[in-house]
Amino acid sequence: MFDEAKIFFGSTEETKTDKTERRSPYDNNVVSIAQACTADDTTRALKIARNAAKTAAGTPLSQRILWLEDVAEKLHENKEAFALTLTKEVAKPIAFSRIEVDRCIETIKLTVLELAGLSGETIPTDIMPSGKKTLAYFKREPVGVVACITPFNFPLNLVAHKIAPALGAGNTVVLKPTPEAPMTAYMLARLFVTSPYAVKDALSVVYGDAEVGSTLVKSSIPRVISFTGSVPVGHIIMSQAGIKKVSLELGGNAATYIDKSADLKLAAQRCAFGAFYNSGQVCISLQRIYVNAEVYGEFATLIAEETAKLKVGSPYEEDTFMGPLIDSESKERAGNWIASAKAEGARVIAGGKEVDGLFPPTVMADVTDEMKIICEEVFAPIVSLVAVPDYETAVEKMNDSPYGLQFSIFTNDLKMTRTFIDEAQCGGVVINDIPTLRFDVQPYGGSKFSGVGREGPKWALEEFTEIKSVVIC
């Protein structure tokens, strides 16, 4: 474990007099220290990235591949240290922290695989009478400088989803990690910077919040802003960015429909996982469950039983499923959501009250469309059950949301499945599992307020490159 998260001004590590402390959401102990960066620090990092961009673009693909492979190997060798740091900084249960490290390794390896296919194609310029025979093709080139801003809920893997494709494509990067997990980001960045295959000054890391983020976004140096976070911040970025590529992975209000033909026990097990994984602090956490009225009572009993089985407690214990929320404000907000829903007529059938200071997984029954708890993104371990007469009503209610990240359906009706795939207004659909299901190899992103662009190594490489058209007469 390092003493503190240092700034990377390119390949040079520096510290500052002003620092910030990160306290554990679980026990409030200081778990990491980071440098308190300013707008001037951010501008300095951007200028270093701009100056290194030409060298990065000219680096052989073979070296960039060796670079990523080396980082993945070192990450594997230090898996437990990374997992423990994750647990300390964001209180993710240790078993799930290990899973995140594994996924981060896989994300980097997937990027290597996709780099082999990052190519252009020839174009027949004599296809129309006005054309003529030439040698014409297009190729992909790095954009130059990429600014990456990442969130607290997956502070390792979501960093990899941005910087691995950006650096692999031949760009330089300035990373602003979440203030909640500076050491996690620093440890990963250090693997990149200290690798024997590293491109000099290709990666910079600055720490901070609004001042640093705004400086990155407003600057004319980055050609791409890649952001994962909240919708309000996404609106600000779009208004400040100017003429550059902007990739936004924003909030969600994930929903599923439980059809009367579904395996209810399986659906209840998976829905309990999808609603409360990572304390519900996932953009695709299951928040709305629409249940066919004929099986509503049975399903409500089953999901309450499954929820009661989940262990809430110390994130350092191997069998803990759910630890604390990221901060006290989030816990207070979750309590307010429940109080509001109860006042409007909803019932708590599981959880609802703190256990040893920790907010529990909570199931709300008899929720209606008018309640705030179902209209807005909760980002807490709360899931709402809504009775519906049929599939048509369910999909209409799912789509009646400003968010469109991922939806799912549990059914054994093939016709219903095919219809749902076409009718769901979102970036991803899942059949017979939770909308929280995500594979890093897939395109990931949403419609409406849920974002612009797609993540996943293959699609991120497209975001971080430009097409250049070539004609040789």
Residue pairs with C-beta under 8 A, 6 or more apart in sequence:
1 81
1 84
1 85
1 183
2 183
2 186
2 187
2 190
3 33
4 15
4 19
4 32
4 33
4 34
4 35
4 183
5 32
5 33
5 34
5 35
5 182
5 183
5 185
5 186
5 207
6 13
6 14
6 15
6 35
6 186
7 13
7 14
7 15
7 16
7 35
7 37
7 41
7 45
7 204
7 205
7 206
7 207
8 45
8 189
8 190
8 193
8 203
8 204
8 205
9 41
9 44
9 45
9 48
9 204
10 45
10 48
10 49
10 52
10 200
10 201
10 202
10 203
10 204
11 193
11 198
11 200
11 201
11 202
11 203
13 193
14 35
15 35
16 35
16 36
16 37
16 41
18 35
18 36
19 33
19 34
19 35
19 36
20 33
20 34
20 35
20 36
20 179
20 182
20 207
21 30
21 32
21 33
22 30
22 31
22 32
22 33
22 34
22 89
22 179
22 180
22 181
22 182
22 183
23 29
23 30
23 31
24 30
24 31
24 88
24 89
24 91
25 90
25 91
25 323
25 324
25 325
25 326
25 327
26 91
26 314
26 315
26 323
26 324
31 88
31 89
31 183
32 85
32 88
32 89
32 181
32 182
32 183
33 182
34 179
34 182
34 183
34 186
34 207
35 207
36 207
36 208
37 206
37 207
37 208
37 212
38 208
38 211
38 212
39 211
39 212
39 214
39 215
41 206
41 212
42 174
42 176
42 206
42 208
42 211
42 212
42 215
42 216
42 219
43 215
43 219
45 174
45 204
45 205
45 206
46 145
46 147
46 174
46 204
46 215
46 216
46 219
46 221
46 222
47 221
48 201
48 204
49 145
49 172
49 173
49 174
49 201
49 202
49 204
49 221
50 144
50 145
50 172
50 221
51 201
52 172
52 199
52 200
52 201
52 202
53 142
53 144
53 145
53 171
53 172
55 199
55 200
55 201
55 202
56 142
56 167
56 170
56 171
56 172
56 199
56 202
57 141
57 142
57 144
57 170
57 171
58 170
59 170
59 199
61 115
61 170
63 197
63 199
64 115
64 167
64 168
64 170
64 197
64 199
65 112
65 115
65 168
66 197
67 167
67 168
67 192
67 195
67 197
67 198
67 199
68 108
68 109
68 111
68 112
68 115
68 164
68 167
68 168
69 108
69 109
69 112
70 191
70 195
70 196
70 197
71 108
71 164
71 188
71 191
71 192
71 195
72 105
72 108
72 109
72 112
74 191
74 195
75 82
75 101
75 104
75 105
75 108
75 188
75 191
76 105
78 187
79 98
79 101
79 102
79 105
80 98
81 187
82 97
82 101
82 104
82 156
82 184
82 187
82 188
83 94
83 97
83 98
83 100
83 101
84 94
84 97
85 183
85 184
85 187
86 92
86 97
86 100
86 101
86 155
86 156
86 181
86 184
87 93
87 94
87 97
87 315
87 316
88 183
89 155
89 180
89 181
89 182
89 183
89 184
90 152
90 153
90 155
90 180
90 181
90 184
90 326
91 315
91 323
91 324
91 326
92 100
92 278
92 315
92 323
93 315
93 317
93 320
93 321
93 322
93 323
94 315
94 316
94 317
94 318
94 320
95 318
95 319
95 320
96 277
96 278
97 315
100 154
100 156
100 157
101 156
103 157
103 440
104 156
104 157
104 159
104 160
104 188
106 440
107 157
107 160
107 161
107 164
107 440
107 457
108 160
108 164
110 440
110 441
110 457
111 164
111 165
111 168
111 457
111 460
111 461
112 168
113 457
114 165
114 457
114 458
114 461
115 168
115 169
115 461
117 458
118 140
118 169
118 461
118 465
119 139
119 140
120 137
120 138
120 139
120 140
120 467
121 137
121 138
122 135
122 136
122 137
123 136
123 137
123 138
123 469
124 136
125 131
125 132
125 133
125 134
125 136
125 471
126 132
126 133
126 134
132 473
134 471
134 472
134 473
135 471
135 472
136 469
136 470
136 471
136 472
137 469
137 470
138 467
138 468
138 469
138 470
139 467
139 468
139 470
140 169
140 461
140 462
140 465
140 466
140 467
140 468
141 170
141 465
141 466
141 467
141 468
142 169
142 170
142 171
142 464
142 465
142 466
143 171
143 223
143 224
143 245
143 464
143 465
143 466
144 171
144 172
144 222
144 223
145 171
145 172
145 173
145 174
145 221
145 222
145 223
145 224
146 162
146 166
146 171
146 172
146 173
146 174
146 222
146 223
146 224
146 226
146 464
147 173
147 174
147 176
147 216
147 217
147 219
147 222
147 224
147 225
147 226
148 159
148 162
148 163
148 166
148 173
148 174
148 175
148 176
148 226
148 227
149 176
149 213
149 216
149 225
149 226
149 227
149 228
149 229
150 158
150 159
150 162
150 175
150 176
150 177
150 178
150 185
150 228
151 158
151 178
151 228
151 229
152 178
152 179
152 180
152 181
152 281
152 326
153 278
153 281
153 282
153 283
153 326
154 278
154 282
155 177
155 178
155 180
155 181
155 184
155 185
156 181
156 184
156 185
156 188
157 440
158 228
159 175
159 177
159 184
159 185
159 188
160 188
161 440
161 455
161 456
161 457
161 460
162 173
162 175
162 226
162 228
162 455
162 460
163 173
163 175
163 189
163 192
163 203
164 457
165 457
165 460
165 461
165 463
165 464
166 173
166 224
166 226
166 460
166 464
167 173
167 192
167 199
167 202
167 203
168 461
169 461
169 464
169 465
171 202
171 224
171 464
172 199
172 201
172 202
172 203
172 204
173 202
173 203
173 204
174 204
174 205
174 206
174 216
174 222
175 185
175 189
175 203
175 204
175 205
175 206
176 205
176 206
176 207
176 208
176 212
176 213
176 216
177 184
177 185
177 186
177 205
177 207
178 185
179 207
179 208
179 209
180 326
182 207
185 205
186 205
189 203
189 205
192 198
192 202
192 203
193 203
206 212
213 233
214 236
214 240
216 222
216 225
217 225
217 236
217 237
217 240
217 241
218 240
218 241
218 242
220 242
222 244
223 244
223 245
223 466
224 244
224 245
224 246
224 247
224 463
224 464
225 237
225 241
225 244
225 245
225 246
225 247
226 247
226 460
226 463
226 464
227 233
227 234
227 237
227 246
227 247
227 248
227 249
228 248
228 249
228 250
228 283
228 455
229 249
229 250
230 250
230 251
231 250
231 251
231 377
231 449
234 248
234 250
234 449
234 451
237 246
237 248
238 246
238 248
245 463
246 452
246 453
247 451
247 452
247 453
247 454
247 455
247 460
247 463
248 451
248 452
248 453
249 283
249 444
249 445
249 446
249 450
249 451
249 453
249 455
250 283
250 446
250 449
250 450
250 451
251 283
251 377
251 379
251 403
251 405
251 449
251 450
252 283
252 284
252 285
252 287
252 377
252 403
252 404
252 405
252 406
252 446
252 450
253 287
253 288
253 374
253 375
253 376
253 377
253 401
253 403
253 405
254 274
254 283
254 284
254 285
254 286
254 287
254 288
254 405
254 406
254 407
254 408
254 435
254 436
255 286
255 287
255 288
255 289
255 290
255 397
255 398
255 401
255 407
255 408
255 435
256 271
256 274
256 286
256 288
256 289
256 290
256 407
256 408
256 409
256 410
256 434
256 435
257 289
257 290
257 291
257 292
257 388
257 391
257 394
257 395
257 398
257 408
257 409
257 410
257 411
257 420
258 264
258 267
258 271
258 289
258 290
258 291
258 292
258 295
258 299
258 410
259 292
259 391
259 409
259 410
259 411
259 412
259 413
259 416
260 292
260 294
260 295
261 411
261 412
261 413
262 295
262 410
262 411
262 412
262 432
263 410
263 412
263 432
264 295
264 298
264 299
264 302
265 302
266 410
266 432
267 299
267 302
267 410
268 299
268 302
268 303
268 305
268 306
269 306
270 410
270 433
270 434
271 286
271 289
271 303
271 306
271 383
271 434
272 303
272 306
272 307
272 309
272 310
272 361
273 434
273 436
274 285
274 286
274 434
274 435
274 436
274 437
275 285
275 286
275 287
275 289
275 361
275 363
275 381
275 382
275 383
275 436
276 285
276 307
276 310
276 321
276 322
276 361
276 381
276 383
277 285
277 322
277 436
278 285
279 322
279 323
279 324
279 325
279 326
279 359
279 380
279 381
280 287
280 361
280 378
280 379
280 380
280 381
280 382
280 383
281 325
281 326
281 330
281 379
281 380
282 436
283 405
283 450
284 405
284 406
284 435
284 436
284 438
285 378
285 379
285 436
286 383
286 408
286 434
286 435
286 436
287 374
287 377
287 378
287 382
287 383
287 384
288 374
288 383
288 384
288 386
288 397
288 398
289 299
289 303
289 383
289 384
289 385
289 386
290 386
290 388
290 393
290 394
290 397
290 398
291 299
291 300
291 385
291 386
291 387
291 388
292 387
292 388
292 389
292 390
292 391
292 394
293 387
293 388
293 389
296 385
296 387
299 385
300 349
300 363
300 365
300 385
303 350
303 363
303 383
303 385
304 349
304 350
304 363
307 350
307 351
307 361
307 362
307 363
308 350
310 321
310 322
310 361
311 317
311 319
311 320
311 321
311 322
312 320
312 321
312 322
312 323
312 355
312 358
312 360
312 361
313 320
313 323
313 356
313 358
314 320
314 323
315 323
315 324
322 358
322 360
322 361
322 381
323 358
324 331
324 357
324 358
324 359
325 331
325 334
325 359
325 380
325 381
330 379
330 380
331 354
331 359
333 380
334 359
334 362
334 378
334 380
334 381
334 382
335 359
337 372
337 373
337 378
337 380
337 382
338 348
338 352
338 362
338 364
338 373
338 382
340 371
340 372
340 373
341 364
341 367
341 371
341 372
341 373
341 384
342 348
344 368
344 370
344 371
345 366
345 368
345 371
346 364
346 365
346 366
346 367
346 368
346 371
346 373
346 384
347 364
347 365
347 366
348 362
348 363
348 364
348 365
349 363
349 364
349 365
349 385
350 360
350 361
350 362
350 363
351 360
351 361
351 362
351 363
351 381
352 360
352 362
353 360
354 360
359 380
359 381
360 381
361 381
362 381
362 382
362 383
363 383
363 385
364 373
364 382
364 383
364 384
364 385
365 385
366 385
366 387
367 373
367 374
367 384
367 385
367 386
368 374
368 386
369 375
369 386
369 397
369 400
371 384
373 382
373 384
374 384
374 386
375 401
377 403
386 397
388 394
388 397
391 409
391 411
391 416
391 419
391 420
395 420
395 423
395 424
398 407
398 424
398 425
399 423
399 424
399 425
401 448
402 448
402 449
403 446
403 448
403 449
403 450
404 425
404 426
404 427
404 446
404 447
404 448
404 449
404 450
405 426
405 427
405 428
405 435
405 445
405 446
405 450
405 451
406 426
406 427
406 428
406 429
406 430
406 435
406 436
406 437
406 438
406 446
407 424
407 426
407 428
407 429
407 430
407 435
408 429
408 430
408 431
408 432
408 433
408 434
408 435
408 437
409 416
409 417
409 420
409 429
409 430
409 431
409 432
410 432
410 433
411 417
411 420
411 431
411 432
417 431
420 429
420 431
421 429
421 431
425 447
425 448
426 446
426 447
426 450
427 443
427 444
427 445
427 446
427 447
427 450
427 451
427 454
428 435
428 438
428 442
428 443
428 444
428 446
429 435
430 437
438 444
440 456
440 457
441 456
441 457
441 458
442 456
443 454
443 455
443 456
443 458
443 459
444 454
444 455
444 456
444 459
445 451
445 452
445 453
445 454
445 455
445 459
453 459
453 463
454 460
454 463
